[in-house]
Amino acid sequence: MPLNRTLACWAAVATLASAAWSPTIAAAPNPAVADARVADINRALDERRLVDAGRMLDQALLAGVQDARLDLLTGELQLARGRPADALETFNRVRAAPSVRAAALQGAGLALSLLGKSDEALAALEEAVAADPRAGRAWNGLGAEHDRRREWSQAEAAYDRAFAEMDDDAPVFNNRGFSRLLQGRLDEAVADFVQALERKPDMAAARTNLRLAMAMRGEYDQAVSGGSSTEMALLLNNAGFAATVRGDYRQANDLLGQAIRSKGEYYRRASANLEYARDMAAREQRGLASNADR
């Protein structure tokens, strides 16, 4: 089974979740008080202090501050809180304001990606980088959208632009690493995930992807080592699925069986993967028997 086809379902989640974070909105010339509020909220969002960001936005609204940047930051907060539908509505509402149009298009494109509306996301992200070629998160999101279409050269070019424009490039390393994982370029993928974790050690998506890449290289013990008891079932499931993709069905059967036992309750995903691995093993055996009879 082709790797890029089998793992396509993961690309929509693992890569796009990291593209939606680390928002920074450049302050436009406005009264000093509004500029200060925007800077403080930006800082809170950058540092993932979402409660603080929400409190400051509420205070600004209660104070009657009228500034499109605050509406934009409301959308960024909704995006960071995992509410892409609400974020999309907010971004669409403010995208007509010239001072925030490019950033609103960027946010809308990332929200659309998270909602699985890939064609609309691609169009919005392309419009965003046309309006502001420095929109690094839009370039990163474009890379993920091209990965969805297996347009590898376009994805690589988009990640190159994202690296050039983003100071916080950990999400770009993670996304490019996943792109390379989908292409079967496992050593390069591992190197990118390591780079992402060196920059942001608490980046869960990069750590999960690194374990997956190790499993795809057949390094099953390393792929599951150090995992907590609460995540072990998931790690074993991922390693087992990777073994299936590699055609290592005996190891897949063992790892997925461990995942089911570790869960301690019915584990739908691992059970489905185990059934798939056994089916693929049976097909391989039938193929071998058919060739032997010729």
C-alpha positions as CSV (number, residue, x, y, z in Angstrom):
1,M,0.0,0.0,0.0
2,P,1.5,3.4,-1.0
3,L,2.6,5.4,2.1
4,N,1.2,8.7,1.0
5,R,-2.2,7.2,0.4
6,T,-2.4,5.3,3.6
7,L,-1.3,8.2,5.8
8,A,-3.4,10.9,4.1
9,C,-5.9,10.9,6.9
10,W,-3.2,11.9,9.4
11,A,-2.0,14.8,7.3
12,A,-5.2,16.7,7.7
13,V,-4.9,16.7,11.5
14,A,-1.2,16.5,12.4
15,T,0.1,19.1,10.0
16,L,-2.8,21.6,10.1
17,A,-3.2,21.7,13.8
18,S,0.4,23.2,14.1
19,A,-0.2,25.6,11.2
20,A,-3.0,27.3,13.1
21,W,-0.9,28.4,16.1
22,S,1.6,31.1,17.0
23,P,-0.4,34.1,15.7
24,T,1.2,37.6,15.6
25,I,-0.6,40.6,14.1
26,A,1.4,43.6,13.2
27,A,0.1,46.8,14.8
28,A,-1.2,49.5,12.4
29,P,-0.9,53.1,13.3
30,N,-3.7,53.8,15.8
31,P,-4.1,55.6,19.1
32,A,-1.4,54.5,21.6
33,V,-3.9,52.9,23.9
34,A,-5.2,50.6,21.2
35,D,-1.7,49.8,20.1
36,A,-0.7,48.8,23.6
37,R,-3.8,46.6,24.0
38,V,-3.0,44.8,20.7
39,A,0.6,44.3,21.6
40,D,-0.4,42.8,25.0
41,I,-3.0,40.4,23.5
42,N,-0.5,39.4,20.8
43,R,2.0,38.5,23.4
44,A,-0.4,36.5,25.4
45,L,-1.4,34.5,22.2
46,D,2.2,33.9,21.3
47,E,2.8,32.6,24.8
48,R,-0.3,30.4,24.7
49,R,-1.8,32.4,27.7
50,L,-5.3,32.0,26.2
51,V,-7.1,32.9,29.4
52,D,-5.2,36.2,29.7
53,A,-5.8,37.0,26.0
54,G,-9.5,36.4,26.4
55,R,-9.7,38.6,29.5
56,M,-7.9,41.4,27.8
57,L,-10.1,41.2,24.8
58,D,-13.2,41.3,27.0
59,Q,-11.8,44.3,28.8
60,A,-11.2,46.1,25.5
61,L,-14.7,45.4,24.3
62,L,-16.2,46.6,27.6
63,A,-14.2,49.8,27.3
64,G,-15.8,50.4,23.9
65,V,-12.5,50.2,21.9
66,Q,-13.3,50.1,18.2
67,D,-10.4,48.5,16.3
68,A,-10.5,45.9,13.6
69,R,-7.3,44.4,15.0
70,L,-9.2,43.4,18.2
71,D,-11.8,41.6,16.1
72,L,-9.0,39.9,14.3
73,L,-7.4,38.8,17.5
74,T,-10.8,37.4,18.7
75,G,-10.7,35.1,15.7
76,E,-7.1,34.1,16.5
77,L,-8.1,33.3,20.0
78,Q,-11.1,31.2,18.8
79,L,-8.7,29.4,16.4
80,A,-6.2,28.7,19.3
81,R,-9.0,27.4,21.4
82,G,-10.0,24.8,18.8
83,R,-13.1,26.6,17.5
84,P,-12.4,27.0,13.8
85,A,-16.0,27.5,12.8
86,D,-16.4,30.5,15.1
87,A,-13.0,31.8,14.0
88,L,-14.0,31.5,10.4
89,E,-17.1,33.6,11.0
90,T,-15.0,36.2,12.8
91,F,-12.4,36.4,10.1
92,N,-14.9,36.7,7.4
93,R,-16.6,39.5,9.2
94,V,-13.4,41.6,9.4
95,R,-11.7,40.7,6.2
96,A,-13.2,43.8,4.4
97,A,-11.1,46.1,6.7
98,P,-8.0,47.0,4.6
99,S,-5.7,47.2,7.6
100,V,-6.3,43.5,8.6
101,R,-7.4,42.0,5.2
102,A,-4.3,39.8,4.6
103,A,-4.3,38.6,8.2
104,A,-8.0,37.8,8.1
105,L,-7.6,35.9,4.9
106,Q,-4.7,33.9,6.5
107,G,-6.9,33.1,9.6
108,A,-9.8,32.2,7.4
109,G,-7.7,29.9,5.3
110,L,-6.3,28.1,8.4
111,A,-9.8,27.7,9.8
112,L,-11.1,26.3,6.6
113,S,-8.2,23.8,6.6
114,L,-9.1,22.6,10.0
115,L,-12.8,22.3,9.0
116,G,-11.7,20.1,6.1
117,K,-12.8,22.6,3.4
118,S,-9.6,22.1,1.4
119,D,-10.5,23.9,-1.8
120,E,-11.8,27.0,0.0
121,A,-8.7,26.9,2.3
122,L,-6.3,26.8,-0.7
123,A,-8.1,29.8,-2.3
124,A,-8.1,31.9,0.9
125,L,-4.4,31.1,1.7
126,E,-3.3,32.0,-1.8
127,E,-5.2,35.2,-1.6
128,A,-3.6,35.9,1.8
129,V,0.0,35.6,0.5
130,A,-0.9,37.6,-2.6
131,A,-2.1,40.4,-0.3
132,D,0.9,40.0,2.0
133,P,3.9,37.9,0.8
134,R,5.2,38.0,4.4
135,A,2.3,36.0,5.8
136,G,4.3,33.1,7.1
137,R,1.5,31.1,8.6
138,A,-0.4,31.3,5.3
139,W,2.6,29.9,3.5
140,N,2.9,27.1,6.1
141,G,-0.8,26.3,5.6
142,L,-0.4,26.3,1.9
143,G,2.3,23.7,2.3
144,A,-0.1,21.5,4.1
145,E,-2.8,22.0,1.5
146,H,-0.4,21.0,-1.3
147,D,0.6,17.9,0.8
148,R,-3.1,16.9,0.8
149,R,-3.0,17.0,-3.0
150,R,0.4,15.2,-3.1
151,E,1.8,18.3,-4.9
152,W,5.2,17.8,-3.3
153,S,7.2,20.4,-5.1
154,Q,4.6,23.1,-4.4
155,A,4.5,22.1,-0.8
156,E,8.3,22.3,-0.5
157,A,8.3,25.7,-2.0
158,A,5.6,26.9,0.3
159,Y,7.6,25.6,3.4
160,D,10.7,27.4,2.1
161,R,8.7,30.7,2.1
162,A,7.3,30.0,5.5
163,F,10.8,29.4,6.9
164,A,11.9,32.8,5.4
165,E,9.0,34.7,7.0
166,M,8.4,33.0,10.4
167,D,10.6,33.6,13.4
168,D,8.9,30.7,15.2
169,D,9.7,28.0,12.7
170,A,8.9,24.9,14.8
171,P,5.5,24.5,13.2
172,V,7.1,24.7,9.7
173,F,9.7,22.0,10.7
174,N,6.8,19.8,11.9
175,N,4.7,20.3,8.8
176,R,7.6,19.8,6.4
177,G,8.6,16.7,8.4
178,F,5.1,15.3,7.9
179,S,5.3,16.1,4.2
180,R,8.5,14.1,4.0
181,L,7.0,11.3,6.0
182,L,4.1,11.0,3.5
183,Q,6.6,10.8,0.7
184,G,8.6,8.0,2.5
185,R,11.6,10.2,3.1
186,L,11.9,8.9,6.6
187,D,15.4,10.1,7.6
188,E,14.6,13.7,6.5
189,A,11.3,13.5,8.3
190,V,12.9,12.4,11.5
191,A,15.5,15.2,11.2
192,D,12.7,17.8,10.8
193,F,10.7,16.6,13.8
194,V,13.9,16.7,15.9
195,Q,14.4,20.3,14.8
196,A,10.8,21.2,15.7
197,L,11.3,19.7,19.2
198,E,14.6,21.4,19.8
199,R,12.8,24.7,19.2
200,K,9.6,23.8,21.1
201,P,10.1,20.8,23.4
202,D,6.4,20.7,24.4
203,M,5.2,20.5,20.8
204,A,3.0,17.4,21.1
205,A,2.3,17.1,17.3
206,A,6.0,16.9,16.5
207,R,6.7,14.3,19.3
208,T,3.8,12.1,18.0
209,N,5.1,12.5,14.4
210,L,8.6,11.7,15.4
211,R,7.4,8.4,17.0
212,L,5.5,7.6,13.9
213,A,8.5,8.2,11.7
214,M,10.6,5.9,13.9
215,A,7.9,3.2,13.6
216,M,7.9,3.6,9.9
217,R,11.7,2.9,10.0
218,G,11.0,-0.3,11.9
219,E,12.2,1.2,15.2
220,Y,9.1,0.0,17.1
221,D,10.7,0.0,20.6
222,Q,11.9,3.5,20.2
223,A,8.5,4.6,18.8
224,V,6.7,3.6,22.0
225,S,9.5,4.1,24.7
226,G,9.0,6.8,27.3
227,G,5.3,7.1,26.7
228,S,3.0,7.6,29.7
229,S,0.5,5.0,30.8
230,T,-2.3,7.2,29.5
231,E,-0.9,7.5,26.0
232,M,0.6,4.0,25.6
233,A,-2.4,2.5,23.9
234,L,-2.3,5.3,21.2
235,L,1.5,4.9,20.7
236,L,1.2,1.1,20.3
237,N,-1.7,1.6,17.9
238,N,0.3,4.1,15.8
239,A,3.3,1.8,15.8
240,G,1.2,-1.1,14.8
241,F,-0.4,0.7,11.9
242,A,3.1,1.8,10.7
243,A,4.1,-1.8,10.8
244,T,1.1,-2.7,8.6
245,V,2.1,0.0,6.1
246,R,5.6,-1.5,6.0
247,G,4.2,-4.9,5.4
248,D,5.5,-6.2,8.7
249,Y,2.2,-8.0,9.6
250,R,3.5,-10.2,12.4
251,Q,4.8,-7.2,14.3
252,A,1.6,-5.3,13.5
253,N,-0.4,-8.1,15.0
254,D,1.6,-8.0,18.1
255,L,1.7,-4.2,18.6
256,L,-2.0,-3.8,17.9
257,G,-2.9,-6.6,20.3
258,Q,-0.8,-4.8,22.9
259,A,-2.7,-1.6,22.2
260,I,-6.0,-3.2,22.7
261,R,-4.9,-4.8,26.0
262,S,-3.3,-1.6,27.2
263,K,-6.5,0.4,26.6
264,G,-8.4,-1.8,29.1
265,E,-11.6,-1.3,27.2
266,Y,-12.9,-1.6,23.7
267,Y,-10.5,0.2,21.4
268,R,-12.3,0.8,18.1
269,R,-9.4,2.2,16.1
270,A,-6.9,-0.4,17.1
271,S,-9.4,-3.2,16.6
272,A,-10.1,-1.9,13.0
273,N,-6.4,-1.6,12.4
274,L,-5.8,-5.1,13.6
275,E,-8.5,-6.5,11.3
276,Y,-7.0,-4.5,8.4
277,A,-3.5,-5.9,9.2
278,R,-4.8,-9.5,9.3
279,D,-6.6,-9.0,6.1
280,M,-3.5,-7.6,4.4
281,A,-1.5,-10.6,5.7
282,A,-4.0,-13.0,4.4
283,R,-4.0,-11.4,1.0
284,E,-0.2,-11.6,0.9
285,Q,-0.3,-15.3,1.8
286,R,-2.9,-15.9,-1.0
287,G,-0.7,-14.1,-3.4
288,L,2.3,-16.2,-2.5
289,A,0.3,-19.4,-2.7
290,S,-1.0,-18.4,-6.1
291,N,2.5,-17.7,-7.4
292,A,3.8,-21.0,-6.1
293,D,1.1,-22.9,-8.0
294,R,2.1,-21.4,-11.3
